[in-house]
């Protein structure tokens, strides 16, 4: 007897079209899951990650993920302040590297 469904044309059996749509959706779901896994801020990853969006721009944002905790810091025009003292001097060399000289 065999499967008659597989021998019929798509025009005669709309079930074959539905099976093809299911295959397309399965490929789409697999692709989306791969994109989620490759994202550095993946919620399933235990790695610590720091992402800087728009570096040097006025709307710069820093996202820090430590374990399951995600913190966001947005740039502002305010000047930082606090207590402290000068710890040394940093020099930029011609090749672009920096040297820190403690006092």
N, C-alpha and C positions, 0 to 999 in steps of 0.2 A: 504494500500500500504506500509506504513512504510519506513524506511531507508534501502535500499538494501546494501549501502556501509558498514554498520556495520556487516552484515551477511556474507559478502564475505571473502574469505581467503586473506592473505597478498600477496600470490603468484599471485593472480588474479588481485589485485588492488594495484598498487604502491602508491596510495594516502595515504593508511594507514601507510606506512613506513615514508612518509613525516610528517604525523601528530605525529608519535612517535619521530622523530628528533626534531620537534618544542618543544615537551614536555621536552626533554633533555636540549635544549638550554634555556628554561625558568627556569629550576632548576639551571643551571649554572649561569645565570644572577642573580638570587635571592641570590645565595651563594656569588658571587662577591660583590653585594651591601651590604650584611651583613658584609663582611670583611672590606669594606670601612668605614662603620659606626663605627666599633669597633676600628679602628686605632686611636691612641691618637692625631695624627696630621691631623685628619679629617677636610677638608676645610669647612664643614657645621657646625662644632661645634664652639660655642662661648667661650669655656673654654680656660684659659691660661695654656699652657703646656710647660715643659722643658724636653727635651730628651737628654741624654748623651750617645753617641755611643763610644764604645771601651774605657771605662774609664781607665786611667793610662797608656795607650799605646801611642806610638809616633804619631799615626794617630787619636787621640782622637778628637771628634767633638761634639759640643753642639748646639742643635737646640732649639730655643725659639719661641713659637707661642703665640702672644698676640692678641686676636681677630682674625682679618683676616691677620695680618702681621706676616711673618715668617722670622727670622734672623738665620744665620748660623755662627758659630765661629769655626775655626779649630785651633788645638794646633800647636805651633811652638816652636823651641828651644830658642827663644829670651827670655831674662829676662825682666820682667815687671819693669817699673820705674814710678816714680811720686813723688809728694810732700806729706809729711805727717809726723806724729810723732807716736811714740809707744803709743798704747792706753791701753795696759795691757798684761797679760801673760795667755796662755792657758796650762792646765795640763791634761794629760791623766791618768785616774785612772786604777787600775788593772782590773776592769770589762769592760774596753774599752770605757767608757763614758768620756766626756771632761768637764772640769770646766774652765770658763773664769773668771779671776780676773782682774778687771779694776784697773789702777793706780790712 
